[in-house]
Amino acid sequence: MADKQQQGGEGQQQQEGIDIMRVPMQQLESVRQSLSQEVQTLTTAIKSLKHAQTKFSNSLESIKQVTPESAGKKSLVPLTESLYVYAELTDPSKILVDIGTGYYVEKSKEDAEAYFQRKVKFLTEQLQGVQVVASEKQREQAAVAEAYRIRMAQQQQQQQSGADSASSS
């Protein structure tokens, strides 16, 4: 047990990497910019996943509202997110599902619900994974930004003390 803890501690030290306070300023600035881009990319990915998740959730809710009593009734049907047309529902047991890239598949109501539930579940799992990575990158970004700020303050202090000692000579 003690060996495992000791090994875990050694592995943890290796994963921590290098001391960012010892990295040259130019390299630290490069890492800072790189992390900023990664966080921005992950934030965009999160927004895209949430948007897709919302679309699938809305589709699932729409399908749940279709009942056998809906047959022969006119209702608004979404062609796009912002374009709806009136249509008459002839067979409420069959749903036309957009599976992407312009392909549609006719499914039973139950199969369509299951399809959208799977999509929502998959996107939720992906979203959680990306959010974990994004929060880790944000922590790294904050640590690097703090190290950069400290190093800049140290450099300014050194320059000022060098200027002070040169003017007193």
HELIX and SHEET records of a PDB file:
HELIX    1   1 ALA A    2  GLU A   16  1                                  15    
HELIX    2   2 MET A   25  LYS A   64  1                                  40    
HELIX    3   3 PRO A   68  SER A   70  5                                   3    
HELIX    4   4 LYS A  109  SER A  168  1                                  60    
SHEET    1   A 2 LYS A  74  PRO A  78  0                                        
SHEET    2   A 2 TYR A  84  GLU A  88 -1                                        
SHEET    1   B 2 LYS A  94  GLY A 100  0                                        
SHEET    2   B 2 TYR A 103  SER A 108 -1                                        
END                                                                             
